[in-house]
Amino acid sequence: MMRSLLVAIGFLTRLPVPAGVFDDERAKAHSLAWYPLVGLLIGVVLAMLAWLLRNSPMVLSATLIVLAWVLMTGALHLDGLADSADAWVGGLGDREKTLAIMKDPRSGPAGVVALILVLLLKVAAIQSLGTFQWLALLLAPLLARASLVSLFITTPYVRSRGLGAALANAPGRACAISLAMTAGLCALAKWRGALALLVAVLVFGLWRHACQRRLGGFTGDTAGALAEMVEAAVLVALAVH
């Protein structure tokens, strides 16, 4: 159990964990159920940073929070967002061409634009959140990583290899419990938690449908794109209400 948690922490963040845990295939598969907890851990760190920066200018504070967010996660999902944006535009509806573009490590114009827009949305939303900024910073990374759990247990992984291949055999029961606990945490946040959960489910459903239609499933890059879209959408939704 502890090894699988360490795998999840080591994969989703840049926090140091023993390198040996990644040699355990069973721990890799079981790590998926811990993703929401790691998302909550990220949120706690961000909320603490927001408290420390509470007397700073709002734009500066929001920018530093997003910077810390990127550094803590190693821009893992941002990379997937950029690759997915390039592939969706350049693939022109063709499955094989879309998959080929996603494997290209270079970023094209669509990827760059997607990164800029998502980061700007996050900074603007965090700046606008006001009193409940800490709550949004907890919910956004939590729900983003819960959406990855949902994606893996409901949707085919279309590559035989890749970072997500090891998660294809994740235990369904543990993942279902993890998702139920995520929903329970959202319930504790009352209507704001319900709104965040609703937005996350909506983004998940739309992106899953798009991936199914284009690819017949998903890849690690499209999973990363989903996490970024859920984070941005949750922050924006809570900022405008």
C-alpha positions as semicolon CSV with decimal commas, in nm:
position;residue;x (nm);y (nm);z (nm)
1;M;0,000;0,000;0,000
2;M;0,272;0,245;0,097
3;R;0,477;0,157;-0,210
4;S;0,185;0,230;-0,441
5;L;0,128;0,566;-0,269
6;L;0,496;0,650;-0,316
7;V;0,470;0,558;-0,684
8;A;0,175;0,796;-0,722
9;I;0,362;1,076;-0,543
10;G;0,677;1,017;-0,746
11;F;0,492;1,012;-1,077
12;L;0,255;1,304;-1,023
13;T;0,493;1,536;-0,838
14;R;0,861;1,618;-0,814
15;L;0,871;1,526;-0,447
16;P;1,155;1,278;-0,387
17;V;1,064;0,911;-0,333
18;P;1,284;0,598;-0,329
19;A;1,370;0,506;-0,688
20;G;1,316;0,138;-0,618
21;V;0,939;0,173;-0,586
22;F;0,910;0,216;-0,963
23;D;1,044;-0,136;-1,018
24;D;0,736;-0,285;-0,853
25;E;0,477;-0,346;-1,128
26;R;0,204;-0,426;-0,879
27;A;0,268;-0,101;-0,695
28;K;0,248;0,087;-1,026
29;A;-0,094;-0,061;-1,104
30;H;-0,225;0,005;-0,753
31;S;-0,093;0,362;-0,753
32;L;-0,388;0,485;-0,960
33;A;-0,626;0,468;-0,664
34;W;-0,400;0,710;-0,475
35;Y;-0,410;0,980;-0,742
36;P;-0,687;1,189;-0,576
37;L;-0,497;1,185;-0,246
38;V;-0,186;1,313;-0,422
39;G;-0,404;1,581;-0,583
40;L;-0,526;1,680;-0,238
41;L;-0,165;1,693;-0,115
42;I;-0,079;1,930;-0,400
43;G;-0,383;2,140;-0,310
44;V;-0,280;2,162;0,057
45;V;0,065;2,289;-0,042
46;L;-0,088;2,547;-0,277
47;A;-0,341;2,661;-0,017
48;M;-0,062;2,705;0,238
49;L;0,137;2,908;-0,014
50;A;-0,169;3,124;-0,083
51;W;-0,199;3,192;0,291
52;L;0,168;3,291;0,311
53;L;0,119;3,528;0,017
54;R;-0,210;3,673;0,145
55;N;-0,063;4,023;0,187
56;S;0,109;4,028;-0,152
57;P;-0,038;4,199;-0,461
58;M;-0,306;3,969;-0,606
59;V;-0,149;3,932;-0,950
60;L;0,190;3,848;-0,803
61;S;0,038;3,604;-0,554
62;A;-0,163;3,422;-0,823
63;T;0,137;3,402;-1,054
64;L;0,361;3,261;-0,782
65;I;0,097;3,002;-0,692
66;V;0,075;2,885;-1,053
67;L;0,455;2,883;-1,077
68;A;0,474;2,663;-0,766
69;W;0,201;2,441;-0,914
70;V;0,404;2,389;-1,231
71;L;0,730;2,328;-1,046
72;M;0,572;2,084;-0,800
73;T;0,418;1,874;-1,079
74;G;0,706;1,908;-1,321
75;A;0,470;2,040;-1,590
76;L;0,373;1,676;-1,648
77;H;0,016;1,742;-1,755
78;L;0,100;2,066;-1,934
79;D;0,319;1,860;-2,166
80;G;0,022;1,635;-2,240
81;L;-0,199;1,936;-2,304
82;A;0,046;2,083;-2,555
83;D;0,092;1,752;-2,738
84;S;-0,283;1,692;-2,750
85;A;-0,356;2,041;-2,884
86;D;-0,098;1,999;-3,161
87;A;-0,228;1,654;-3,247
88;W;-0,594;1,753;-3,247
89;V;-0,530;2,043;-3,485
90;G;-0,265;1,879;-3,701
91;G;-0,427;1,536;-3,707
92;L;-0,717;1,667;-3,916
93;G;-0,951;1,402;-3,780
94;D;-0,723;1,110;-3,871
95;R;-0,649;0,866;-3,588
96;E;-0,303;0,751;-3,694
97;K;-0,186;1,101;-3,779
98;T;-0,312;1,228;-3,444
99;L;-0,125;0,955;-3,257
100;A;0,192;1,019;-3,456
101;I;0,190;1,392;-3,379
102;M;0,144;1,323;-3,009
103;K;0,467;1,121;-3,009
104;D;0,662;1,416;-3,154
105;P;0,843;1,589;-2,864
106;R;0,833;1,927;-3,040
107;S;0,556;2,177;-2,966
108;G;0,373;2,351;-3,248
109;P;0,168;2,672;-3,246
110;A;-0,148;2,503;-3,119
111;G;0,037;2,353;-2,825
112;V;0,199;2,682;-2,731
113;V;-0,132;2,868;-2,751
114;A;-0,304;2,601;-2,538
115;L;-0,036;2,631;-2,269
116;I;-0,054;3,010;-2,260
117;L;-0,434;3,014;-2,241
118;V;-0,455;2,756;-1,962
119;L;-0,187;2,925;-1,753
120;L;-0,351;3,265;-1,803
121;L;-0,689;3,121;-1,703
122;K;-0,540;2,976;-1,386
123;V;-0,367;3,300;-1,288
124;A;-0,677;3,510;-1,359
125;A;-0,910;3,271;-1,177
126;I;-0,688;3,243;-0,868
127;Q;-0,659;3,621;-0,857
128;S;-1,039;3,649;-0,867
129;L;-1,128;3,384;-0,609
130;G;-1,124;3,599;-0,298
131;T;-1,218;3,445;0,037
132;F;-1,256;3,090;-0,090
133;Q;-0,928;3,079;-0,280
134;W;-0,797;2,807;-0,049
135;L;-1,097;2,586;-0,121
136;A;-1,058;2,615;-0,498
137;L;-0,688;2,534;-0,467
138;L;-0,781;2,216;-0,280
139;L;-1,060;2,108;-0,514
140;A;-0,895;2,174;-0,853
141;P;-0,597;1,935;-0,822
142;L;-0,807;1,681;-0,631
143;L;-1,073;1,659;-0,903
144;A;-0,817;1,671;-1,184
145;R;-0,646;1,358;-1,054
146;A;-0,978;1,191;-0,975
147;S;-1,071;1,247;-1,340
148;L;-0,763;1,047;-1,438
149;V;-0,882;0,758;-1,223
150;S;-1,221;0,773;-1,397
151;L;-1,054;0,782;-1,738
152;F;-0,840;0,475;-1,674
153;I;-1,123;0,261;-1,539
154;T;-1,378;0,354;-1,807
155;T;-1,179;0,405;-2,127
156;P;-0,936;0,189;-2,331
157;Y;-0,569;0,288;-2,329
158;V;-0,474;0,284;-2,696
159;R;-0,097;0,243;-2,675
160;S;0,073;-0,086;-2,591
161;R;0,348;0,106;-2,413
162;G;0,377;0,440;-2,245
163;L;0,351;0,592;-1,901
164;G;-0,011;0,489;-1,867
165;A;0,024;0,127;-1,979
166;A;0,112;0,007;-1,628
167;L;-0,214;0,153;-1,494
168;A;-0,438;-0,045;-1,728
169;N;-0,465;-0,322;-1,465
170;A;-0,547;-0,093;-1,174
171;P;-0,784;-0,253;-0,918
172;G;-1,136;-0,134;-0,993
173;R;-1,265;-0,161;-0,638
174;A;-0,989;0,053;-0,489
175;C;-1,037;0,311;-0,763
176;A;-1,412;0,320;-0,703
177;I;-1,354;0,379;-0,331
178;S;-1,109;0,655;-0,417
179;L;-1,366;0,826;-0,639
180;A;-1,636;0,790;-0,375
181;M;-1,411;0,954;-0,117
182;T;-1,341;1,235;-0,362
183;A;-1,714;1,294;-0,401
184;G;-1,749;1,289;-0,023
185;L;-1,483;1,557;0,016
186;C;-1,665;1,769;-0,242
187;A;-1,986;1,727;-0,042
188;L;-1,811;1,871;0,264
189;A;-1,755;2,189;0,061
190;K;-2,133;2,222;0,014
191;W;-2,252;2,400;-0,301
192;R;-1,904;2,504;-0,407
193;G;-1,791;2,144;-0,389
194;A;-2,098;2,034;-0,582
195;L;-2,030;2,295;-0,850
196;A;-1,666;2,191;-0,879
197;L;-1,763;1,825;-0,906
198;L;-2,028;1,902;-1,170
199;V;-1,781;2,101;-1,380
200;A;-1,519;1,827;-1,351
201;V;-1,768;1,561;-1,459
202;L;-1,878;1,775;-1,754
203;V;-1,521;1,834;-1,876
204;F;-1,443;1,465;-1,826
205;G;-1,747;1,356;-2,028
206;L;-1,682;1,593;-2,317
207;W;-1,311;1,512;-2,345
208;R;-1,366;1,137;-2,306
209;H;-1,622;1,152;-2,589
210;A;-1,377;1,344;-2,808
211;C;-1,098;1,093;-2,740
212;Q;-1,325;0,797;-2,804
213;R;-1,441;0,945;-3,129
214;R;-1,095;1,040;-3,257
215;L;-0,876;0,765;-3,107
216;G;-1,103;0,489;-2,983
217;G;-0,962;0,550;-2,637
218;F;-0,700;0,769;-2,475
219;T;-0,325;0,815;-2,438
220;G;-0,104;0,952;-2,163
221;D;-0,101;1,287;-2,341
222;T;-0,479;1,312;-2,358
223;A;-0,496;1,213;-1,991
224;G;-0,261;1,500;-1,910
225;A;-0,474;1,735;-2,116
226;L;-0,782;1,624;-1,922
227;A;-0,614;1,703;-1,589
228;E;-0,518;2,052;-1,703
229;M;-0,864;2,124;-1,844
230;V;-1,035;2,007;-1,525
231;E;-0,808;2,221;-1,307
232;A;-0,865;2,534;-1,517
233;A;-1,241;2,475;-1,548
234;V;-1,288;2,421;-1,173
235;L;-1,091;2,735;-1,087
236;V;-1,284;2,944;-1,338
237;A;-1,622;2,809;-1,230
238;L;-1,554;2,887;-0,865
239;A;-1,411;3,228;-0,950
240;V;-1,722;3,342;-1,140
241;H;-1,967;3,223;-0,872
